[in-house]
Amino acid sequence: MAGIAEVAAHAGVSKATASRALSGGGYVSPATKSRVRAAAAELGYVPSAGAVGLATGRTQNVGVVMPYVNRWFFAEVLEGIQQALLEQGLDLTLYDAKPGSDGRARIFDDFLARKRFDGLIAVGLEPVDHELEHLTRIDRPIVSVVGSSDLTSVVAVDDDYAARRATEHLIGLGHREIAFVGGAPESHWAHVDQERLAGYRHAMREAGLSQFVRHAHSEVTLPGGYAAAADLLGDARRRPTAIVGVCDEVALGAIIAAQRLGIQVPSALSVVGIDDHEFAEMFALTTLQQVPREQGRAAVDMLLAEITDPERPRTELRMPARMVIRNSTAAVRSHDHEDA
């Protein structure tokens, strides 16, 4: 394999100039840089991370910390991050910070403090125990995916908008007794839950339906949605005609609960989710689609811009969710509307 000396000789420049041209660690004229890079490509030269680090003072590595790696949203975000970093020739170090685990404390107190990365992407971290504030003390650029913070730049879906659109879709179908299922104060997703709950409440209030607002708390999981919906739908006298799930997993749990109770979806119950989970199509779930991979890629772009320019002001990118109508929603039955 060719070394930097061979590249320099092939391009007719000094080793120092070749190194600067390939690392970006100093000024080299565009023409010379192009000639050196063409020589490197022709010779199959691949710079080592250590060599680049010495030239630029950077590790060429980005840290990613998230609470789960085996749940759909986080896995999709991670895939987007990894693809974007690979395209830039950068490495990734993943920190799996499961909530409530001993390893989580070590990650925040020890591993991250070693600063073996040029910047950090924090996915789905709520401001519990001041963890995000703790991260900002490591003196590295940080971008958050999901949530809201004045401490870091943020990439997220517009959660309030998504829940308002979901609720307005049901209202447009004639539903009044619309319940919101999912989310609890102690949930790890507390901020997202509250934003989506607020969007639902806004839509209900603007439609003059405040008296019908109902919130069934649940864990933000499919089993959590199932349990909450089973309890909610089990009372035939107060049964809603429609449900907005805080996320698709909760909405899918509600559909399964309805089926087991003999309640037909969508003829007797309409259900809307938020996310467009990988199982949404299988259950014909109407949902507000967010694209986690795009959020991951956007976070990388934002982070690299901050690494290049440490004085760059914090930014916030809120991606709109797109309505995807399938077969889990339908117009309210006239006698249900009259009975209400």
N, C-alpha and C positions, 0 to 999 in steps of 0.2 A: 504494500500500500504506500502511495506517495506521501511524503512529509511536506512540511511548510517550506523547506529549502528547495525541494524540487518544484513546487508551485511558483516560488519566487523566481527561480532561474528560468522557468518556462515563460513567465510573464515579463521577464526582463526588469525586475525590481528587486529591492533589498528584502530580506526576511522581515524586517520591521514593518516595511510598507505593506507587504503581503498580509502580515498578521493584522494590521489595522484595517485593511480593506475587507478582510473576511469577518472580523469581529465587530466592526463598527465602533471600535474604541478610540478612534482619533480621526483627524481629517485626512481624507484621500480624495483626489479629484475624481469626479464621476467617470471619466474615461479610464483612469488607472484602475479604479475599483471594478469596472466592468471587465477589463482585461484580466485582472487577477482572478475574479470569480469564474470567468470562462476557462482559465487555465486549471483552476481547481476542479471544475466539472469535468474537463477533458481527462484529467489525471485520476479522477475518482477520489479526490482528497476529502476526508471527513474530519473536521476539527474536533478534538476531544473537549468534553465539558470543562475539564480542568484548565485547558489552555485558554478557552474562551473566558472562563472565570477570572484567570489571572489578567487577561487583557482588559476586561470590562469592569472587574470588581463585582460581578454578579454570579449567582449560582446556576443560572439558566434553569431554575426549578421553581415551580409554583405549588404552594401548599393548598390543599382543599380540606376543610373540616365540615363534617355533616353528621347529623344524629343517626341516620340509617343509610345503609348502602343497598339493602335488599327490598326496599319499597319502591313502587313504580316511579313516583315523581323524582325521588333522589337519584335512582339509577339512570333516569333519562337526562337529568341535569348533568350528572357526572359524565355520561356519554358525550354530551355536547361540549363540555369543558375539555375532555380528553382529545376529541377530534380537533378542536381549535388549537390546542397546545401542540399537538403533533404537526399540524400544518406550519407552525412557527419553529419547529425543531426544539421545543422545550420539554422538560421533564415534569412529572407530577408526583407529589407525595400526598397520599391520602390519609387523613386522620378520621377514624370511625369513632365518633364521640357519642356513644349510646347514652341516652338520658338515664341518670340514676346509677350508672356503672362506675366502678373504681377507676377504670381506664380513662373515663372522661376527665376526672380531676387531674390525672397525670398529664393528659394531653395539654390542658390549659396551664398547668403549673410548671411543667418541665419541658415536654417535647417542643412546643411552639416557641418557648423562650430561647431555644437554641438557634433560631433564625436561619435554618438551613434552606431558605427559600427567598426569592426576591419579592414576592407578594403573596397574599392569601385571599382565597375565596371562601367565605363562610356561608354555608347553605342551610337555611331553615333554623338559624339560631335565634331563640327568643331572648329578650334581655333579662333572663333570670340569673340571679347571683352575679349580676354585672359582668357576665362572661364577655360580651362584646366590648364593653369598656376595658376589660382586662386585655383583650386582644390588641386594642389600639396602642397599648403601651409597648408593644414589641418593636415599634418604629419601622413598620413595613406597610406599604400600601395594602388596603383591604377593601374588597367589594363584597357586599352581602347579596345573596339571592333569597328572596322572600323577606317580608317584614318591612319595617320602617325604622330608620335610625338617622339621627343627625350626626352620628359619629363616623359613618362610612358612606361610600357610594352604594346605591341600591339598584338591583334589577328585579322586577317582579311583575306579575300580572296585576291589572287593576281590579282588586277583589271587590270593592264596593260596586263598581260598574257591572261586574259579572253577575253578582247576586241580584242587582236591580233588573238586569235584562232577563234573568231566569224568572223572577217574580212577575215582571210585566208580561212575559210570554203567557203565563198561566192566567193572569188577569184578563188578557186579551181573548182567552178562550172561555171567559165567563165565570171563572172560579173566584169565589170570595173567601171561602174557608180554606186558606192556604197556611200550612204549618211549615216552620223552618226546623229541620232536624240536624243536630250535630253541634259539636263544640261545647266546651265547658271551661270555666274560669281557670281550672288547674291544668288544662290541656297544654301540651308542648307547642301547639299551634295557636296559642291564645290570640295573638295579634291578627292572624289571618281569619280566625273564626269570628272575631269581633267586627272586622271590616266587612265580611260577608253578611253577618247578621244585620249590621247597620244598613247595608244596601237593600236587604229584604224589607226592613222596617221602613226605609225611605219610600220604596215603591208602594207598599201597603198604605202608608200615610197619604201619599200624593193621590192615590186612587180613592181616598175616603174610606178605607177599610181598616182603620186602626183598631176597631173593636174586635177584629178577627185575628189579630196578631197572636201567634202562639210559637213558643220556642221549646222544643224537646231536646234537652241536653243529652249528649252522648259522646263517647270516645270517637275520635276521627278515624274510624276503621270500619270495615265491612261488618264484623260482629257487633260493633257498637251501634251502627246504624240499624242493624236488624233488631237488636234488643229494644232500642228506643222506639222504633216504628211499631214493633209488635205491641208495646204498651199503649202507644198513641192510637193505633187502629183497632185495638181490642175493645175500646169503648164505643159501641155502635151509636150511642146517643150524641156523642161529641166528635165523631169521626170527621176529619177534614176530607175535602174532595181532591186536594192536591198537596204535594210535598215538595219543598225546595231542600235538597241535600247540601250540606256545607261543602261536600266534595262528592265525587262519583262513587267512592267506596261506600260512603254513608247512604247515598241514593240507591246503590245496588242492594245494600242490606235491606233498605225499605221495600224494594220490589220483592225480594225473597220473602220478607215478613208478610206482605200483602198476599202473595200467592199461597202461603201456608194457611192464611186465615180465610181463604176462598174469595178474596177481593180481586176482581179482575183489573189489570192494568192494560190499557188506559181507560176502559169504559167506566169503571167505578172509581178509579184513583189515577190521577196524573202525577208523574214524578219527573223532576228535573235535577240534574247534577251540575257540578262545575269541575272541569279538568279535561275531559275526554280521555279517560283512563283506557288502558289497553283492552279492558273487558267491556267497555261501553257499547261497542258495536255488537258484541255477542248478545247483550241484553236489550238491544235496540233503544238505548237510553238517550233521550234528548239532553243535551248538555251545552255548557259554555266552554269552548275549547281553548285551553292554553297549551303552548308548545314548550315543554321544559328544556328540550335540547337547544332551542333558540335562546332561552334565558341563559343557559350555560355558555353558549358561544358569545352572547352579548357581554356576559360578565368577564370573560377573558379579554375581549376587546377593550373594555373599560379599564381593567386592571393593568394591561400592558401600556395603555396611555398614561396611567398614573405612575407606573414604574419609570417610563421615559421622562415624564415631567412631574417630579414630586410636588411641585407647587400648583398643579392642576386642581381647581376647586372640586369639591365633592359634587357628584351628579346623581340624579334619580331618574330611572327609566321605568315607566309603567306601561306594560304591553296590554293592549285591549284584547279581551277574550272574544272569540267568534262563535255565534250561535250555530249549533248543529242540531237540526230537528230530525228526530227519528220517531219511533212508534210508542214511546212511553207517555205521551201527552195527547189529550183530545179535549174537545169542547165538553164543558160540564153538562151532565144530563139535566134536562129541564126540570124534572121532578125533584132532583137533588137541590137545584137552585131555589125552587119554591119552598121546599121543606126548611131550608136554611133561614 
